[in-house]
Amino acid sequence: MSRWFDEKGELTVSGRKLIWLLLVGYIFCLGILCFSPQPIGVEGVHTPNIFYIGRVPVLLVPFNSFLNIGQLDNFKKLFWIIGQNISNIFLLTPLMLGFLGFFKDWRRWRLVLKMSFLISLGIELMQVILDIVLDINRVFEVDDLITNTLGGLIALWGLPMLQFIVVTIGKTKESKD
């Protein structure tokens, strides 16, 4: 069918090599994104319900952004809050897609749910440790655990659609040749 995918939309040997390189690059970028100092956000956007354990900021109110959306007084702040939540949903999606492309036996929703949650929890805990050691201005947020885990499930649900697209494109290309 193609160099990267077989007739079922699964990765070929070349496809696995490519995805491996992309995963390594994505993990590197994920590390920079999650573990570098957090720049100050949009001016005037203050997150309610944050409390401190020592000097570590913690936000344990689920769906805090949406519960307090009425406190936002302009579109720029609303865009910032919604954008943060959407980006957190899709933070782990490429990583999980890569893993699911490699490991067919991982394509079970309970396993993906567990893996996505544990990866997200690992990121949040590492941010706490780095905040204690380096003061990188990060907040442990329960919403990040929820949204990142949802992103892993989106990868699982999206994989069959991506395979269908790859197979359809491959068949269309073959019929033209």
Contact map, one row per residue, 1 for C-alpha under 8 A:
111011100000000000000000000000000000000000000000000000000000000000000000000000000000000000000000000000000000000000000000000000000000000000000000000000000000000000000000011001000
111111000000000000000000000000000000000000000000000000000000000000000000000000000000000000000000000000000000000000000000000000000000000000000000000000000000000000000000010000000
111111000001011000000000000000000000000000000000000000000000000000000000000000000000000000000000000000000000000000000000000000000000000000000000000000000000000000000000000000000
011111000011111101000000000000000000000000000000000000000000000000000000000000000000000000000000000000000000000000000000000000000000000000000000000000000000000000000000000000000
111111111111001000000000000000000000000000000000000000000000000000000000000000000000000000000000000000000000000000000000000000000000000000000000000000000000000000000100000000000
111111111111000000000000000000000000000000000000000000000000000000000000000000000000000000000000000000000000000000000000000000000000000000000000000000000000000000000000000000000
100011111100000000000000000000000000000000000000000000000000000000000000000000000000000000000000000000000000000000000000000000000000000000000000000000000000000000000010010000000
000011111100000000000000000000000000000000000000000000000000000000000000000000000000000000000000000000000000000000000000000000000000000000000000000000000000000000100010000000000
000011111110000000000000000000000000000000000000000000000000000000000000000000000000000000000000000000000000000000000000000000000000000000000000000000000000000000110110000000000
000011111111000000000000000000000000000000000000000000000000000000000000000000000000000000000000000010000000000000000000000000000000000000000000000000000000000000100000000000000
000111001111111100000000000000000000000000000000000000000000000000000000000000000000000000000000000011000000000000000000000000000000000000000000000000000000000000000000000000000
001111000111111100000000000000000000000000000000000000000000000000000000000000000000000000000000000000000000000000000000000000000000000000000000000000000000000000000000000000000
000100000011111110000000000000000000000000000000000000000000000000000000000000000000000000000000000000000000000000000000000000000000000000000000000000000000000000000000000000000
001100000011111111000000000000000000000000000000000000000000000000000000000000000000000000000000000000000000000000000000000000000000000000000000000000000000000000000000000000000
001110000011111111100000000000000000000000000000000000000000000000000000000000000000000000000000000000000000000000000000000000000000000000000000000000000000000000000000000000000
000100000011111111110000000000000000000000000000000000000000000000000000000000000000000000000000000011000000000000000000000000000000000000000000000000000000000000000000000000000
000000000000111111111000000000000000000000000000000000000000000000000000000000000000000000000000000000000000000000000000000000000000000000000000000000000000000000000000000000000
000100000000011111111100000000000000000000000000000000000000000000000000000000000000000000000000000000000000000000000000000000000000000000000000000000000000000000000000000000000
000000000000001111111110000000000000000000000000000000000000000000000000000000000000000000000000010000000000000000000000000000000000000000000000000000000000000000000000000000000
000000000000000111111111000000000000000000000000000000000000000000000000000000000000000000000000010000000000000000000000000000000000000000000000000000000000000000000000000000000
000000000000000011111111100000000000000000000000000000000000000000000000000000000000000000000000000000000000000000000000000000000000000000000000000000000000000000000000000000000
000000000000000001111111110000000000000000000000000000000000000000000000000000000000000000000000000000000000000000000000000000000000000000000000000000000000000000000000000000000
000000000000000000111111111000000000000000000000000000000000000000000000000000000000000000000010010000000000000000000000000000000000000000000000000000000000000000000000000000000
000000000000000000011111111100000000000000000000000000000000000000000000000000000000000000000000000000000000000000000000000000000000000000000000000000000000000000000000000000000
000000000000000000001111111110000000000000000000000000000000000000000000000000000000000000000000000000000000000000000000000000000000000000000000000000000000000000000000000000000
000000000000000000000111111111000000000000000000000000000000000000000000000000000000000000000110000000000000000000000000000000000000000000000000000000000000000000000000000000000
000000000000000000000011111111100000000000000000000000000000000000000000000000000000000000000010000000000000000000000000000000000000000000000000000000000000000000000000000000000
000000000000000000000001111111110000000000000000000000000000000000000000000000000000000000000000000000000000000000000000000000000000000000000000000000000000000000000000000000000
000000000000000000000000111111111000000000000000000000000000000000000000000000000000000000000000000000000000000000000000000000000000000000000000000000000000000000000000000000000
000000000000000000000000011111111100000000000000000000000000000000000000000000000000000000000000000000000000000000000000000000000000000000000000000000000000000000000000000000000
000000000000000000000000001111111111000000000000000000000000000000000000000000000000000000000000000000000000000000000000000000000000000000000000000000000000000000000000000000000
000000000000000000000000000111111111000000000000000000000000000000000000000000000000000000000000000000000000000000000000000000000000000000000000000000000000000000000000000000000
000000000000000000000000000011111111000000000000000000000000000000000000000000000000000000000000000000000000000000000000000000000000000000000000000000000000000000000000000000000
000000000000000000000000000001111111000000000000000000000000000000000000000000000000000000000000000000000000000000000000001000100000000000000000000000000000000000000000000000000
000000000000000000000000000000111111100000000000000000000000000000000000000000000000000000000000000000000000000000000000000001100100000100000000000000000000000000000000000000000
000000000000000000000000000000111111110000000000000000000000000000000000000000000000000000000000000000000000000000000000000000000000000100000000000000000000000000000000000000000
000000000000000000000000000000000011111000000000000000000000000000000000000000000000000000000000000000000000000000000000000000000000001111000000000000000000000000000000000000000
000000000000000000000000000000000001111100000000000000000000000000000000000000000000000000000000000000000000000000000000000000000000000111000000000000000000000000000000000000000
000000000000000000000000000000000000111110000000000000000000000000000000000000000000000000000000000000000000000000000000000000000000000010000000000000000000000000000000000000000
000000000000000000000000000000000000011111100000000000000000000000000000000000000000000000000000000000000000000000000000000000000000000000000000000000000000000000000000000000000
000000000000000000000000000000000000001111101000000000000000000000000000000000000000000000000000000000000000000000000000000000000000000000000000000000000000000000000000000000000
000000000000000000000000000000000000000111111000000000000000000000000000000110010000000000000000000000000000000000000000000000000000000000000000000000000000000000000000000000000
000000000000000000000000000000000000000111111000000000000000000000000000000000000000000000000000000000000000000000000000000000000000000000000000000000000000000000000000000000000
000000000000000000000000000000000000000001111100000000000000000000000000000010000000000000000000000000000000000000000000000000000000000000000000000000000000000000000000000000000
000000000000000000000000000000000000000011111110000000000000000000000001000010000000000000000000000000000000000000000000000000000000000000000000000000000000000000000000000000000
000000000000000000000000000000000000000000011111000000000000000000000000000000000000000000000000000000000000000000000000000000000000000000000000000000000000000000000000000000000
000000000000000000000000000000000000000000001111110000000000000010000000000000000000000000000000000000000000000000000000000000000000000000000000000000000000000000000000000000000
000000000000000000000000000000000000000000000111110000000000000100010000000000000000000000000000000000000000000000000000000000000000000000000000000000000000000000000000000000000
000000000000000000000000000000000000000000000011111000000011100100000000000000000000000000000000000000000000000000000000000000000000000000000000000000000000000000000000000000000
000000000000000000000000000000000000000000000011111100001111000000000000000000000000000000000000000000000000000000000000000000000000000000000000000000000000000000000000000000000
000000000000000000000000000000000000000000000000111110001110000000000000000000000000000000000000000000000000000000000000000000000000000000000000000000000000000000000000000000000
000000000000000000000000000000000000000000000000011111111100000000000000000000000000000000000000000000000000000000000000000000000000000000000000000000000000000000000000000000000
000000000000000000000000000000000000000000000000001111111100000000000000000000000000000000000000000000000000000000000000000000000000000000000000000000000000000000000000000000000
000000000000000000000000000000000000000000000000000111110000000000000000000000000000000000000000000000000000000000000000000000000000000000000000000000000000000000000000000000000
000000000000000000000000000000000000000000000000000111111000000000000000000000000000000000000000000000000000000000000000000000000001000000000000000000000000000000000000000000000
000000000000000000000000000000000000000000000000000111111100000000000000000000000000000000000000000000000000000000000000000000010011000000100000000000000000000000000000000000000
000000000000000000000000000000000000000000000000011110111110000000000000000000000000000000000000000000000000000000000000000000000000000001110000000000000000000000000000000000000
000000000000000000000000000000000000000000000000011110011111000000000000000000000000000000000000000000000000000000000000000000000000000000111000000000000000000000000000000000000
000000000000000000000000000000000000000000000000111000001111100000000000000000000000000000000000000000000000000000000000000000000000000000111100000000000000000000000000000000000
000000000000000000000000000000000000000000000000110000000111110000000000000000000000000000000000000000000000000000000000000000000000000000011110000000000000000000000000000000000
000000000000000000000000000000000000000000000000100000000011111100000000000000000000000000000000000000000000000000000000000000000000000000000110000000000000000000000000000000000
000000000000000000000000000000000000000000000000000000000001111100000000000000000000000000000000000000000000000000000000000000000000000000000110000000000000000000000000000000000
000000000000000000000000000000000000000000000000000000000000111111100000000000000000000000000000000000000000000000000000000000000000000000000010000000000000000000000000000000000
000000000000000000000000000000000000000000000001100000000000111111110000000000000000000000000000000000000000000000000000000000000000000000000010000000000000000000000000000000000
000000000000000000000000000000000000000000000010000000000000001111111000000000001000000000000000000000000000000000000000000000000000000000000000000000000000000000000000000000000
000000000000000000000000000000000000000000000000000000000000001111111000000000000000000000000000000000000000000000000000000000000000000000000000000000000000000000000000000000000
000000000000000000000000000000000000000000000000000000000000001111111100000000000000000000000000000000000000000000000000000000000000000000000000000000000000000000000000000000000
000000000000000000000000000000000000000000000001000000000000000111111111000000000000000000000000000000000000000000000000000000000000000000000000000000000000000000000000000000000
000000000000000000000000000000000000000000000000000000000000000011111111000001000000000000000000000000000000000000000000000000000000000000000000000000000000000000000000000000000
000000000000000000000000000000000000000000000000000000000000000000111111100000000000000000000000000000000000000000000000000000000000000000000000000000000000000000000000000000000
000000000000000000000000000000000000000000000000000000000000000000011111100000000000000000000000000000000000000000000000000000000000000000000000000000000000000000000000000000000
000000000000000000000000000000000000000000001000000000000000000000011111110011000000000000000000000000000000000000000000000000000000000000000000000000000000000000000000000000000
000000000000000000000000000000000000000000000000000000000000000000000111111011000000000000000000000000000000000000000000000000000000000000000000000000000000000000000000000000000
000000000000000000000000000000000000000000000000000000000000000000000001111111000000000000000000000000000000000000000000000000000000000000000000000000000000000000000000000000000
000000000000000000000000000000000000000000000000000000000000000000000000111111100000000000000000000000000000000000000000000000000000000000000000000000000000000000000000000000000
000000000000000000000000000000000000000001000000000000000000000000000000011111110000000000000000000000000000000000000000000000000000000000000000000000000000000000000000000000000
000000000000000000000000000000000000000001011000000000000000000000000001111111111000000000000000000000000000000000000000000000000000000000000000000000000000000000000000000000000
000000000000000000000000000000000000000000000000000000000000000000001001111111111100000000000000000000000000000000000000000000000000000000000000000000000000000000000000000000000
000000000000000000000000000000000000000000000000000000000000000000000000001111111110000000000000000000000000000000000000000000000000000000000000000000000000000000000000000000000
000000000000000000000000000000000000000001000000000000000000000000000000000111111111000000000000000000000000000000000000000000000000000000000000000000000000000000000000000000000
000000000000000000000000000000000000000000000000000000000000000010000000000011111111100000000000000000000000000000000000000000000000000000000000000000000000000000000000000000000
000000000000000000000000000000000000000000000000000000000000000000000000000001111111110000000000000000000000000000000000000000000000000000000000000000000000000000000000000000000
000000000000000000000000000000000000000000000000000000000000000000000000000000111111111000000000000000000000000000000000000000000000000000000000000000000000000000000000000000000
000000000000000000000000000000000000000000000000000000000000000000000000000000011111111100000000000000000000000000000000000000000000000000000000000000000000000000000000000000000
000000000000000000000000000000000000000000000000000000000000000000000000000000001111111110000000000000000000000000000000000000000000000000000001001000000000000000000000000000000
000000000000000000000000000000000000000000000000000000000000000000000000000000000111111111000000000000000000000000000000000000000000000000000000001000000000000000000000000000000
000000000000000000000000000000000000000000000000000000000000000000000000000000000011111111100000000000000000000000000000000000000000000000000000000000000000000000000000000000000
000000000000000000000000000000000000000000000000000000000000000000000000000000000001111111110000000000000000000000000000000000000000000000000001001100100000000000000000000000000
000000000000000000000000000000000000000000000000000000000000000000000000000000000000111111111000000000000000000000000000000000000000000000000000001111100000000000000000000000000
000000000000000000000000000000000000000000000000000000000000000000000000000000000000011111111100000000000000000000000000000000000000000000000000001100110000000000000000000000000
000000000000000000000000000000000000000000000000000000000000000000000000000000000000001111111100000000000000000000000000000000000000000000000000000100100000000000000000000000000
000000000000000000000000000000000000000000000000000000000000000000000000000000000000000111111111000000000000000000010000000000000000000000000000000110110000000000000000000000000
000000000000000000000000000000000000000000000000000000000000000000000000000000000000000011111111100000000000000000000000000000000000000000000000000000111110000000000000000000000
000000000000000000000000010000000000000000000000000000000000000000000000000000000000000001111111110000000000000000000000000000000000000000000000000000000010000000000000000000000
000000000000000000000010011000000000000000000000000000000000000000000000000000000000000000011111111000000000000000000000000000000000000000000000000000000000000000000000000000000
000000000000000000000000000000000000000000000000000000000000000000000000000000000000000000011111111100000000000100010000000000000000000000000000000000010011000000000000000000000
000000000000000000000000000000000000000000000000000000000000000000000000000000000000000000001111111110000000000000000000000000000000000000000000000000010011001000000000000000000
000000000000000000110010000000000000000000000000000000000000000000000000000000000000000000000111111111000000000000000000000000000000000000000000000000000000000000000000000000000
000000000000000000000000000000000000000000000000000000000000000000000000000000000000000000000011111111100100000000000000000000000000000000000000000000000000000000000000000000000
000000000000000000000000000000000000000000000000000000000000000000000000000000000000000000000001111111110110000000000000000000000000000000000000000000000001001000000000000000000
000000000110000100000000000000000000000000000000000000000000000000000000000000000000000000000000111111110000000000000000000000000000000000000000000000000000000000000000000000000
000000000010000100000000000000000000000000000000000000000000000000000000000000000000000000000000011111110000000000000000000000000000000000000000000000000000000000000000000000000
000000000000000000000000000000000000000000000000000000000000000000000000000000000000000000000000001111111110000000000000000000000000000000000000000000000000000000000000000000000
000000000000000000000000000000000000000000000000000000000000000000000000000000000000000000000000000111111110000000000000000000000000000000000000000000000000000000000000000000000
000000000000000000000000000000000000000000000000000000000000000000000000000000000000000000000000000000111111000000000000000000000000000000000000000000000000000000000000000000000
000000000000000000000000000000000000000000000000000000000000000000000000000000000000000000000000001100111111001100000000000000000000000000000000000000000000000000000000000000000
000000000000000000000000000000000000000000000000000000000000000000000000000000000000000000000000000100111111101100000000000000000000000000000000000000000001000000000000000000000
000000000000000000000000000000000000000000000000000000000000000000000000000000000000000000000000000000001111111100000000000000000000000000000000000000000001000000000000000000000
000000000000000000000000000000000000000000000000000000000000000000000000000000000000000000000000000000000011111110000000000000000000000000000000000000001001000000000000000000000
000000000000000000000000000000000000000000000000000000000000000000000000000000000000000000000000000000000001111111000000000000000000000000000000000000000000000000000000000000000
000000000000000000000000000000000000000000000000000000000000000000000000000000000000000000000000000000000111111111100000000000000000000000000000000000000000000000000000000000000
000000000000000000000000000000000000000000000000000000000000000000000000000000000000000000000001000000000111111111110000000000000000000000000000000000011001000000000000000000000
000000000000000000000000000000000000000000000000000000000000000000000000000000000000000000000000000000000000111111111000000000000000000000000000000011011000000000000000000000000
000000000000000000000000000000000000000000000000000000000000000000000000000000000000000000000000000000000000011111111100000000000000000000000000000000000000000000000000000000000
000000000000000000000000000000000000000000000000000000000000000000000000000000000000000000000000000000000000001111111110000000000000000000000000000000000000000000000000000000000
000000000000000000000000000000000000000000000000000000000000000000000000000000000000000000010001000000000000000111111111000000000000000000000000000111111000000000000000000000000
000000000000000000000000000000000000000000000000000000000000000000000000000000000000000000000000000000000000000011111111100000000000000000000000110110000000000000000000000000000
000000000000000000000000000000000000000000000000000000000000000000000000000000000000000000000000000000000000000001111111110000000000000000000000000000000000000000000000000000000
000000000000000000000000000000000000000000000000000000000000000000000000000000000000000000000000000000000000000000111111111000000000000000000000000000000000000000000000000000000
000000000000000000000000000000000000000000000000000000000000000000000000000000000000000000000000000000000000000000011111111100000000000000000001100110000000000000000000000000000
000000000000000000000000000000000000000000000000000000000000000000000000000000000000000000000000000000000000000000001111111110000000000000000000100000000000000000000000000000000
000000000000000000000000000000000000000000000000000000000000000000000000000000000000000000000000000000000000000000000111111111000000000000000000000000000000000000000000000000000
000000000000000000000000000000000100000000000000000000000000000000000000000000000000000000000000000000000000000000000011111111100000000000000000000000000000000000000000000000000
000000000000000000000000000000000000000000000000000000000000000000000000000000000000000000000000000000000000000000000001111111110000000000011001100000000000000000000000000000000
000000000000000000000000000000000000000000000000000000000000000000000000000000000000000000000000000000000000000000000000111111111000000000010000000000000000000000000000000000000
000000000000000000000000000000000010000000000000000000000000000000000000000000000000000000000000000000000000000000000000011111111100000000000000000000000000000000000000000000000
000000000000000000000000000000000110000000000000000000000000000000000000000000000000000000000000000000000000000000000000001111111110000101110000000000000000000000000000000000000
000000000000000000000000000000000000000000000000000000010000000000000000000000000000000000000000000000000000000000000000000111111111000001110000000000000000000000000000000000000
000000000000000000000000000000000000000000000000000000000000000000000000000000000000000000000000000000000000000000000000000011111111100000000000000000000000000000000000000000000
000000000000000000000000000000000010000000000000000000000000000000000000000000000000000000000000000000000000000000000000000001111111111100000000000000000000000000000000000000000
000000000000000000000000000000000000000000000000000000010000000000000000000000000000000000000000000000000000000000000000000000111111111111000000000000000000000000000000000000000
000000000000000000000000000000000000000000000000000000110000000000000000000000000000000000000000000000000000000000000000000000011111111000000000000000000000000000000000000000000
000000000000000000000000000000000000000000000000000000000000000000000000000000000000000000000000000000000000000000000000000000001111111000000000000000000000000000000000000000000
000000000000000000000000000000000000000000000000000000000000000000000000000000000000000000000000000000000000000000000000000000000111111100000000000000000000000000000000000000000
000000000000000000000000000000000000100000000000000000000000000000000000000000000000000000000000000000000000000000000000000000000111111111000000000000000000000000000000000000000
000000000000000000000000000000000011110000000000000000000000000000000000000000000000000000000000000000000000000000000000000000100110011111000000000000000000000000000000000000000
000000000000000000000000000000000000111000000000000000000000000000000000000000000000000000000000000000000000000000000000000000000010001111100000000000000000000000000000000000000
000000000000000000000000000000000000110000000000000000001000000000000000000000000000000000000000000000000000000000000000000000110010001111110000000000000000000000000000000000000
000000000000000000000000000000000000000000000000000000011110000000000000000000000000000000000000000000000000000000000000000000110000000011111000000000000000000000000000000000000
000000000000000000000000000000000000000000000000000000001111000000000000000000000000000000000000000000000000000000000000000110110000000001111100000000000000000000000000000000000
000000000000000000000000000000000000000000000000000000000111000000000000000000000000000000000000000000000000000000000000000100000000000000111111100000000000000000000000000000000
000000000000000000000000000000000000000000000000000000000011110000000000000000000000000000000000000000000000000000000000000000000000000000011111110000000000000000000000000000000
000000000000000000000000000000000000000000000000000000000001111100000000000000000000000000000000000000000000000000000000000000000000000000001111111000000000000000000000000000000
000000000000000000000000000000000000000000000000000000000000000000000000000000000000100100000000000000000000000000000001000100000000000000001111111100000000000000000000000000000
000000000000000000000000000000000000000000000000000000000000000000000000000000000000000000000000000000000000000000001001100100000000000000001111111110000000000000000000000000000
000000000000000000000000000000000000000000000000000000000000000000000000000000000000000000000000000000000000000000001000000000000000000000000111111111000000000000000000000000000
000000000000000000000000000000000000000000000000000000000000000000000000000000000000110111000000000000000000000000000000000000000000000000000011111111100000000000000000000000000
000000000000000000000000000000000000000000000000000000000000000000000000000000000000000111110000000000000000000000011001000000000000000000000001111111110000000000000000000000000
000000000000000000000000000000000000000000000000000000000000000000000000000000000000000010010000000000000000000010011001000000000000000000000000111111111000000000000000000000000
000000000000000000000000000000000000000000000000000000000000000000000000000000000000000010000000000000000000000010010000000000000000000000000000011111111100000000000000000000000
000000000000000000000000000000000000000000000000000000000000000000000000000000000000000111111000000000000000000000010000000000000000000000000000001111111110000000000000000000000
000000000000000000000000000000000000000000000000000000000000000000000000000000000000000001011001100000000000000110010000000000000000000000000000000111111111000000000000000000000
000000000000000000000000000000000000000000000000000000000000000000000000000000000000000000001000000000000000100110010000000000000000000000000000000011111111100000000000000000000
000000000000000000000000000000000000000000000000000000000000000000000000000000000000000000001000000000000000000000000000000000000000000000000000000001111111110000000000000000000
000000000000000000000000000000000000000000000000000000000000000000000000000000000000000000001101100000000000000000000000000000000000000000000000000000111111111000000000000000000
000000000000000000000000000000000000000000000000000000000000000000000000000000000000000000000001100100000011100100000000000000000000000000000000000000011111111100000000000000000
000000000000000000000000000000000000000000000000000000000000000000000000000000000000000000000000000000000000000000000000000000000000000000000000000000001111111110000000000000000
000000000000000000000000000000000000000000000000000000000000000000000000000000000000000000000000000000000000000000000000000000000000000000000000000000000111111111000000000000000
000000000000000000000000000000000000000000000000000000000000000000000000000000000000000000000000100100000000000000000000000000000000000000000000000000000011111111100000000000000
000000000000000000000000000000000000000000000000000000000000000000000000000000000000000000000000000000000000000000000000000000000000000000000000000000000001111111110000000000000
000000000000000000000000000000000000000000000000000000000000000000000000000000000000000000000000000000000000000000000000000000000000000000000000000000000000111111111000000000000
000000000000000000000000000000000000000000000000000000000000000000000000000000000000000000000000000000000000000000000000000000000000000000000000000000000000011111111100000000000
000000011100000000000000000000000000000000000000000000000000000000000000000000000000000000000000000000000000000000000000000000000000000000000000000000000000001111111110000000000
000000001000000000000000000000000000000000000000000000000000000000000000000000000000000000000000000000000000000000000000000000000000000000000000000000000000000111111111000000000
000000000000000000000000000000000000000000000000000000000000000000000000000000000000000000000000000000000000000000000000000000000000000000000000000000000000000011111111100000000
000010001000000000000000000000000000000000000000000000000000000000000000000000000000000000000000000000000000000000000000000000000000000000000000000000000000000001111111110000000
000000111000000000000000000000000000000000000000000000000000000000000000000000000000000000000000000000000000000000000000000000000000000000000000000000000000000000111111111000000
000000000000000000000000000000000000000000000000000000000000000000000000000000000000000000000000000000000000000000000000000000000000000000000000000000000000000000011111111100000
000000000000000000000000000000000000000000000000000000000000000000000000000000000000000000000000000000000000000000000000000000000000000000000000000000000000000000001111111110000
110000100000000000000000000000000000000000000000000000000000000000000000000000000000000000000000000000000000000000000000000000000000000000000000000000000000000000000111111111000
100000000000000000000000000000000000000000000000000000000000000000000000000000000000000000000000000000000000000000000000000000000000000000000000000000000000000000000011111111100
000000000000000000000000000000000000000000000000000000000000000000000000000000000000000000000000000000000000000000000000000000000000000000000000000000000000000000000001111111110
000000000000000000000000000000000000000000000000000000000000000000000000000000000000000000000000000000000000000000000000000000000000000000000000000000000000000000000000111111111
100000000000000000000000000000000000000000000000000000000000000000000000000000000000000000000000000000000000000000000000000000000000000000000000000000000000000000000000011111111
000000000000000000000000000000000000000000000000000000000000000000000000000000000000000000000000000000000000000000000000000000000000000000000000000000000000000000000000001111111
000000000000000000000000000000000000000000000000000000000000000000000000000000000000000000000000000000000000000000000000000000000000000000000000000000000000000000000000000111111
000000000000000000000000000000000000000000000000000000000000000000000000000000000000000000000000000000000000000000000000000000000000000000000000000000000000000000000000000011111
